[in-house]
Amino acid sequence: MPKTVTPAEDLAFEKALEELEAIVARMEDGKLPLEESLAAYQRGAELLRHCEGKLSAAQARISQLEGDVLKDLPPADS
């Protein structure tokens, strides 16, 4: 029975990034057959677009909250 793949848009940023890192590691190993490499590349591209979208949305929210002026975070109390 084939493994069910969660659509990228349904994944939290952290889970999508974790899966993307695993795909990159498998592809860098160079031992995937061609068809698996193509499928991994396609899934990686989907995950990358999803992560970039999440980051862009977060940046837009921060810009809106800060009035388009990014400020340094105050130092953390030790």
N, C-alpha and C positions, 0 to 999 in steps of 0.2 A: 504494500500500500504506500503511495507516494506521500511524502511529508507535506503537510499543509503550510503554505507560506502566508504569513500575515501581510496584508497590503501595507506598503511603506507609510502611507498617510495615517494608518491606525496605530503606528508605533510612537512611543514617547521618544524624544530626542536622544536620550541616553541609550535606549535599546537599539535605535536605528544606527547610532554611531558605533556601538559595540558590534553589531552585525556587519557593518561596513568594514571595520578593522579586521574582523575575522575573514571576510572575503578577500581583502587585500593580502593578508598573510598567506591564504591558500593559493592565490594567483601568483604571488612572488615566489612561492615554492617551485613553480614551474612544472608540476606533475599532473595538472588537470588535463584530461582529454579536451580536444577542441570544442566539442559541443558543451561540455561543462564550463569551459572557460568563457564561452559566449554567453551562457546563461548567467554565470557569476558576474560578468561585466555588465550585463543588462540590469541585474538586481542591484549591483553596486551603484550604477548611474541613478536608479530610482531612489536609493537610499541617500545618495549625495544631494540630489535635488530636494528631497524632503528635509534633510538637515540644514541645507542652505536656506530654505524657506523658513524654518523655525528660527534660525539665527537672525534672518532679516526682520522677521516679525518682532523678535525680542528687541532688536536694535531700534525699530520704529517705536515700540512702546517706551523704551528708555528715553529716546529723543523727545517724545511727546511729554513725558513726565518731567524732563529737565528743560523743557522749552527750547529744544534744538541746540542746547549748549551742554556738552558732556562735561561732567565735573569729576574730579578725583574722589574716590571714596575716602571717608575719614579713616584715620588709623584705627585698627582694632584694639580694644582695651585688652591688656594682657592680664 
